[in-house]
Amino acid sequence: MKINLKIKPKYSYYLSIFISLIFLFFFAYKGVVAYLIHRELYGGGLDTLVLLRGSISGIMFLLVLLFFQFIKIPDLKSHRTILRGVFIGWTGTFLVITIVNLSSVYFIILTATVSLFTLVNLLSLEVQIKEEKNTLTEKEIYLLQQLAKKK
């Protein structure tokens, strides 16, 4: 399958950051509300629901930090490996949400969107890596020019 789009991997990371932030804020809000309700009803302590929502928020925060670090990587082959993992992660999340809770349409749409965009970006990256193999870097060109002058 040949895709002529040249999408930079950072756009996939930005979209993943945005979707992860939506998940983070949603579950943080729901966790705070569940904590306040539990405190009013039972007088303190933490419920399993509060801990679960807090854990999901924490995981999403760590993912956001990871995506920001992934943007800084210059190597295309590393991006390909990372984007494969990101695609598998978002697709798995999409499938789990679809199977477990079909009524959360917004989360299904969000995860499907980021998963499809990552797939398109991954296919585009394959083409960019093949093109990069056929080109010389500036340092290689300079060294070849220096070698040509010596003959």
Residue pairs with C-beta under 8 A, 6 or more apart in sequence:
1 123
2 127
3 120
3 123
3 124
3 127
4 127
5 120
5 124
6 124
6 127
6 128
7 120
7 121
7 124
7 125
9 70
9 76
9 79
9 82
9 83
9 121
9 125
10 71
11 117
11 121
12 83
12 86
12 114
12 117
12 118
12 121
13 67
13 68
13 70
13 71
13 86
14 67
14 71
15 113
15 114
15 117
15 118
16 63
16 67
16 86
16 90
16 114
16 118
17 64
17 67
17 68
19 90
19 110
19 111
19 113
19 114
20 60
20 63
20 64
20 67
21 60
21 64
22 110
23 56
23 57
23 60
23 107
24 57
24 60
24 61
24 64
27 53
27 54
27 56
27 57
27 60
28 53
28 54
28 57
30 53
31 50
31 53
31 54
31 57
34 47
34 49
34 50
34 53
35 46
35 47
35 50
38 45
38 46
38 47
38 49
38 50
39 45
70 79
70 82
73 79
73 82
76 125
76 128
76 129
76 132
77 129
79 125
80 122
80 125
80 126
80 129
83 118
83 121
83 122
83 125
84 122
86 118
87 115
87 118
87 119
87 122
90 111
90 114
90 115
90 118
91 115
93 111
94 108
94 111
94 112
94 115
97 104
97 107
97 108
97 111
98 108
101 107
102 108
136 144
